[in-house]
Amino acid sequence: MLELPAIILTCVSIFGFINHRYLKLPITVALVLMALISAFIVLGIDSLAPTIGVSATVQHWLDEIDFNRTLMHGMLSFLLFAGALHVDLKNLIESKIHVGTLATIGVTLSTIVNGSGFYFLCHLFGFQIDFILCLIFGAVVSPTDPVAVLALLKRVKIRKQLEATIGGESLFNDGVAVVVYSILVTVAFGASIGHVGDVPDAATIVGLFVREAFGGALLGIVSGYFAFLLMRRMDDYVIEVITTIALVSGGYTIALHLHVSGPIAMVVAGVFIGNTGRRLAMSEETRNHVTQFWHLIDEILNAALFVLIGFQIIMLSYQSSVLCISILCVPLAVGARWFAVSTPLQILSPLIEKRRGDITILTWAGLRGGISLALALSLPDISAKPLILTATYTVVVFSILIQGLTIEKVIAWVQTKQNPRNAP
């Protein structure tokens, strides 16, 4: 029972030590990089001595984890709540148009552009794949991962409104993307098995979206307010910390049973407790313990997640045409992100403030992560799944390693362009 967590935490500890002493990289980047190197070593050993079966053992270990269930029905609720606790509600309200637009219209545009480009690439390399499956790939790689993005925001310095936009969008657009993904999967596999009745019409799709998104937000408000009432009537930091744990685990479980968006519920509950709850329902001692507890939970789960992401390379397809498509999906995903950011912000420019260079920062800070992999892994066992999974993994790794390592330089370059007088 404890074998798998023990292996993961041991890897985190060793990789973290190596990074602290020698590499000095951002911890998320370092963990993914070292897990990747370890996975390549395993594959190398397997090619030199196939009788040992090292990669088969590791793959069996990864299959036991069930990455999709572990993240989407476990870790994600705690990570989203922990991230939302630190969101400044005032800054989020000031950026509400930016956040709302990017999390809805932006995700939709990104899904269409990524899906269309993926369809073209697949047919260019001889893969006959339905367009609806390509749109599913588009939905998979469209959300910016809140775990990766919030880890990024801890070390970069940008103005508060832009930080609120990047962080708020990452917290909300994954919930929207999961809803879009669920709708597309329902359409794709309802149609593919020949049951026309299983394919939802436009009204059903809209109703599903409204129920998932707004139902999740309502659940987040109700559950967060209930926890707030309990915490306001006592002053015991141990029980209050346990109350926040109950809020997350119980709220997410209820969301799954009600078929509303658990991610959106956790974000709303986290923002409520992190602002109203922290100000009105907690003493100074409780505030410190709650903050430190969720900070530690955030760091531990983050570290475990990024090590798991690195090891997932063992499960990929290494067919040459699949690798070519996957590599070409990297500029496609970056271009789709730029289009999904720039188009709505340009249209809304008379209504919202937008400085020169904001689109560049928003594009390059749009890191993908574990949510994209979890969605790809949750697809049914269809012939296109290895292709979609490999392409998704390539986009995620590029995002974490390359964009994650260079975002500070991109921000510095943009700020130099915005304030040329301050340039050296």
C-alpha positions in Angstrom: 0.0 0.0 0.0 2.8 2.4 0.9 5.2 1.1 -1.8 4.3 3.6 -4.5 4.1 6.7 -2.4 7.5 5.7 -0.8 9.1 5.4 -4.3 7.7 8.8 -5.4 8.7 10.6 -2.3 12.2 9.0 -2.3 12.6 10.2 -5.9 11.4 13.7 -4.9 13.9 13.8 -2.0 16.9 12.6 -4.0 16.1 14.9 -7.0 15.4 17.8 -4.7 18.8 17.3 -3.0 20.7 17.2 -6.3 18.9 20.3 -7.5 19.6 22.2 -4.2 23.3 21.3 -4.2 24.2 21.4 -7.8 21.6 22.4 -10.4 19.9 25.4 -8.7 16.9 25.2 -11.1 13.3 26.1 -10.3 12.1 23.0 -8.4 9.3 22.1 -10.8 11.7 22.2 -13.8 14.4 20.3 -12.0 12.0 17.5 -10.9 10.6 17.0 -14.4 14.1 17.1 -15.9 15.6 14.6 -13.5 12.6 12.3 -13.8 13.0 12.4 -17.6 16.7 11.6 -17.4 15.9 8.7 -15.0 13.3 7.4 -17.4 15.8 7.6 -20.4 18.3 5.7 -18.3 15.7 3.0 -17.7 15.0 2.8 -21.4 18.7 2.7 -22.1 19.2 -0.2 -19.7 16.2 -2.0 -21.3 17.7 -1.7 -24.8 21.1 -2.9 -23.7 19.8 -5.7 -21.5 16.2 -6.5 -22.5 16.0 -9.6 -20.4 16.1 -7.6 -17.2 12.8 -5.9 -18.1 13.4 -2.7 -16.2 11.1 -0.5 -18.3 8.3 -3.1 -18.1 8.6 -3.1 -14.3 8.4 0.7 -14.2 5.5 0.8 -16.7 3.6 -1.7 -14.6 4.3 0.6 -11.6 2.9 3.6 -13.5 -0.1 1.6 -14.6 -0.9 0.9 -11.0 -0.9 4.6 -10.1 -3.7 5.4 -12.6 -2.4 8.9 -13.3 -5.9 10.2 -14.3 -7.7 9.1 -11.2 -4.8 10.1 -8.9 -4.8 13.6 -10.3 -8.3 14.4 -11.4 -10.1 12.7 -8.4 -7.4 13.2 -5.7 -4.5 15.6 -6.0 -6.2 18.2 -8.1 -8.8 19.2 -5.5 -6.1 19.9 -2.9 -3.8 21.7 -5.4 -6.5 24.0 -6.7 -7.7 24.9 -3.2 -4.2 25.5 -2.0 -3.5 27.8 -5.0 -6.8 29.6 -4.7 -6.1 30.4 -1.0 -3.4 32.9 -2.1 -5.4 34.7 -4.8 -6.2 38.3 -3.9 -9.9 38.7 -4.4 -9.6 42.5 -5.1 -7.1 41.9 -7.9 -9.1 39.1 -9.2 -12.3 41.2 -9.4 -10.3 44.0 -11.2 -9.1 41.4 -13.7 -12.5 39.6 -14.0 -13.0 40.5 -17.7 -9.5 39.3 -18.6 -9.9 36.1 -16.6 -13.5 35.3 -17.7 -12.7 36.0 -21.3 -9.5 33.9 -21.4 -11.0 31.1 -19.4 -14.0 30.7 -21.8 -13.5 32.3 -25.2 -9.8 31.7 -25.0 -10.2 28.0 -24.2 -12.7 27.6 -27.0 -10.5 29.3 -29.6 -7.5 27.3 -28.5 -9.4 24.1 -28.8 -10.5 24.9 -32.3 -7.0 26.0 -33.5 -5.2 23.2 -31.9 -7.7 20.7 -33.1 -7.7 22.0 -36.7 -3.9 22.0 -36.8 -3.6 18.5 -35.3 -6.1 17.3 -38.0 -3.9 18.7 -40.7 -0.7 17.3 -39.3 -2.2 13.8 -38.8 -3.5 13.6 -42.4 -0.2 15.0 -43.7 1.6 12.1 -42.1 -1.0 9.5 -43.2 -3.1 9.2 -40.1 -6.8 9.0 -40.8 -8.3 10.5 -37.7 -11.8 11.9 -37.2 -12.0 15.7 -36.7 -13.9 15.3 -33.4 -10.9 13.4 -31.9 -8.6 16.2 -33.1 -10.8 18.7 -31.2 -10.5 16.5 -28.1 -6.7 16.9 -28.5 -7.3 20.6 -28.8 -9.3 20.6 -25.5 -6.6 18.5 -23.8 -3.7 20.9 -24.5 -5.7 24.2 -24.2 -5.9 24.7 -20.4 -2.9 26.4 -18.6 -2.1 24.2 -15.7 -2.7 26.0 -12.3 0.0 23.9 -10.6 2.7 24.9 -13.1 1.5 28.4 -13.5 1.2 29.2 -9.7 4.6 27.7 -9.1 5.9 30.0 -11.8 4.3 33.1 -10.3 6.1 32.5 -7.0 9.4 33.4 -8.6 8.7 36.0 -11.3 7.9 39.6 -10.6 5.2 41.3 -12.7 2.6 43.9 -11.9 -0.3 42.8 -9.7 -3.1 42.9 -12.3 -1.2 40.8 -14.8 -0.3 38.3 -12.1 -4.0 38.1 -11.1 -4.9 37.5 -14.7 -2.4 34.7 -15.3 -3.2 33.1 -12.0 -6.9 33.5 -12.1 -7.1 32.2 -15.7 -5.0 29.1 -14.8 -7.3 28.3 -11.9 -10.6 28.7 -13.8 -9.7 27.6 -17.4 -8.9 24.0 -16.4 -12.4 23.6 -15.1 -13.8 25.0 -18.4 -11.5 22.8 -20.4 -12.6 19.7 -18.5 -16.3 20.5 -19.3 -15.4 21.1 -23.0 -13.4 17.8 -23.0 -16.4 15.9 -21.4 -18.8 17.3 -24.0 -16.5 16.4 -26.9 -15.9 12.9 -25.6 -19.7 12.4 -25.2 -20.2 13.5 -28.8 -17.3 11.5 -30.2 -18.0 8.2 -28.6 -21.7 8.5 -28.6 -21.5 8.9 -32.4 -18.7 6.3 -33.0 -20.7 3.4 -31.5 -23.6 4.1 -33.7 -26.2 5.2 -31.2 -27.6 8.4 -32.6 -29.6 8.9 -29.5 -26.4 9.1 -27.4 -25.3 12.2 -29.3 -26.4 15.4 -27.4 -28.0 18.2 -29.4 -27.0 21.8 -29.0 -29.5 22.5 -26.2 -28.2 19.5 -24.2 -24.6 20.6 -24.7 -25.4 24.1 -23.5 -27.3 22.7 -20.5 -24.4 20.4 -19.6 -22.0 23.3 -19.8 -24.2 25.5 -17.6 -24.8 22.8 -15.0 -21.1 21.8 -14.8 -19.7 25.4 -14.7 -22.3 27.3 -12.7 -23.2 24.3 -10.6 -19.6 24.0 -9.6 -19.3 27.7 -8.7 -22.5 27.5 -6.7 -21.3 24.4 -4.8 -18.0 26.2 -4.1 -19.8 29.2 -2.6 -22.2 27.1 -0.5 -19.6 24.7 0.8 -17.1 27.5 1.4 -19.7 29.5 3.3 -20.6 26.5 5.5 -17.0 26.0 6.4 -16.7 29.7 7.1 -19.6 29.6 9.6 -18.0 26.7 11.4 -14.6 28.4 11.6 -16.1 31.7 12.7 -17.6 30.1 15.8 -14.5 28.5 17.2 -10.9 29.4 17.8 -9.0 26.1 17.6 -6.4 26.0 14.8 -6.3 22.1 14.7 -10.0 21.8 14.1 -10.0 24.7 11.7 -7.2 23.1 9.6 -9.2 19.8 9.6 -12.3 21.8 8.6 -10.5 23.1 5.5 -9.4 19.5 4.7 -13.0 18.3 5.0 -14.1 21.2 2.8 -11.8 20.1 0.0 -12.3 16.3 0.2 -16.1 16.5 0.9 -16.8 19.3 -1.5 -15.0 17.6 -4.4 -16.7 14.3 -3.6 -20.1 16.0 -3.7 -19.2 17.7 -7.0 -18.5 14.3 -8.5 -21.8 12.8 -7.4 -23.8 15.9 -8.5 -21.9 15.9 -11.9 -20.8 19.5 -11.5 -17.3 20.9 -11.9 -15.2 19.9 -8.9 -12.2 22.1 -10.1 -14.4 25.2 -10.3 -16.0 24.4 -6.9 -12.6 24.1 -5.3 -11.3 27.4 -6.8 -14.3 29.3 -5.7 -14.2 27.8 -2.2 -10.5 28.5 -1.9 -10.8 32.1 -3.0 -13.7 32.6 -0.4 -11.8 31.0 2.5 -8.5 32.7 1.5 -10.1 36.2 1.6 -13.3 36.4 3.6 -12.5 33.4 5.7 -8.9 34.4 6.5 -10.0 38.0 7.4 -13.2 37.3 9.4 -13.1 33.7 10.7 -9.5 33.1 11.7 -7.3 34.4 14.6 -3.7 35.3 13.8 -2.6 31.9 15.1 -5.1 30.0 13.0 -4.3 32.1 10.0 -0.6 31.2 10.2 -1.2 27.5 10.7 -3.8 27.3 7.9 -1.4 29.1 5.5 1.6 27.1 6.4 -0.3 23.8 6.3 -1.7 24.4 2.8 1.6 25.8 1.6 3.3 22.5 2.7 0.5 20.4 1.1 0.9 22.4 -2.1 4.7 21.9 -2.2 4.6 18.2 -1.5 1.9 17.4 -4.0 3.5 19.6 -6.6 6.8 17.8 -6.2 5.2 14.4 -6.5 3.1 15.4 -9.5 6.1 16.7 -11.5 8.1 13.6 -10.8 5.2 11.5 -12.1 5.0 13.7 -15.2 8.7 13.0 -16.0 8.3 9.2 -15.7 5.3 9.1 -18.0 7.7 9.2 -21.0 8.1 5.4 -20.6 4.5 5.0 -21.7 4.7 6.9 -25.0 4.8 5.7 -28.6 8.1 6.0 -30.4 6.9 5.6 -34.0 8.8 8.1 -36.2 5.7 9.7 -37.7 4.1 10.0 -34.2 7.2 11.7 -32.9 7.3 14.1 -35.9 3.6 15.1 -35.4 4.3 15.5 -31.6 7.2 17.8 -32.2 5.2 19.9 -34.7 2.4 20.2 -32.1 4.7 22.3 -29.9 4.7 25.4 -32.2 1.1 24.7 -33.0 0.2 24.8 -29.3 2.2 28.0 -28.7 0.6 29.6 -31.8 -2.8 28.6 -30.7 -2.2 30.0 -27.3 -1.1 33.3 -28.8 -4.2 33.4 -31.0 -6.5 32.5 -28.1 -5.0 35.3 -26.0 -4.6 38.1 -28.6 -7.9 37.8 -30.4 -10.3 38.3 -27.4 -8.0 40.9 -25.8 -7.7 42.9 -29.0 -11.5 42.8 -29.5 -12.1 43.9 -25.9 -9.3 46.5 -25.9 -11.8 49.5 -25.7 -13.1 48.0 -22.4 -10.0 46.6 -20.7 -6.5 47.8 -20.0 -3.8 46.1 -22.0 -0.2 47.2 -22.1 2.3 46.5 -24.8 3.8 43.1 -24.3 1.0 41.7 -22.1 0.0 39.2 -24.9 3.6 38.0 -25.2 3.8 37.4 -21.4 0.3 35.7 -21.3 1.3 33.5 -24.2 4.6 32.3 -22.9 3.4 32.0 -19.3 0.6 29.6 -20.4 2.3 26.5 -19.1 0.7 23.1 -19.6 1.0 20.4 -17.0 -0.6 17.4 -15.3 -4.2 18.2 -16.2 -3.5 17.8 -19.9 -1.8 14.4 -19.3 -4.6 13.3 -17.1 -7.2 14.1 -19.7 -5.2 12.4 -22.5 -4.8 9.3 -20.3 -8.5 9.1 -19.5 -9.4 8.6 -23.2 -10.9 5.2 -24.0 -8.5 2.6 -25.6 -8.8 3.7 -29.2 -6.2 3.5 -32.0 -5.5 7.3 -31.8 -4.8 7.3 -28.1 -1.0 6.7 -28.3 -0.7 9.5 -30.8 -2.8 12.0 -28.7 -0.9 11.0 -25.5 2.5 11.4 -27.1 1.7 14.7 -28.7 0.2 16.0 -25.4 3.3 14.8 -23.4 5.6 16.6 -25.9 3.7 19.9 -25.5 3.7 19.5 -21.7 7.4 18.8 -21.4 8.3 21.7 -23.7 6.0 24.0 -21.7 7.5 23.1 -18.4 11.2 22.9 -19.4 11.6 25.5 -22.1 8.9 28.0 -21.3 9.3 27.5 -17.5 13.1 28.2 -17.7 12.8 31.2 -20.1 9.7 33.0 -18.8 11.8 35.3 -16.6 13.9 36.4 -19.5 10.8 37.0 -21.6 9.3 39.1 -18.9 12.5 41.1 -18.5 12.7 41.7 -22.2 9.1 42.8 -22.4 9.6 45.2 -19.4 12.6 46.6 -21.1 10.5 47.3 -24.2 7.8 48.9 -22.0 10.3 51.1 -20.1 13.3 51.7 -22.5 14.7 54.4 -20.1 15.3 51.7 -17.5 17.2 49.5 -19.9 20.9 49.1 -19.1 
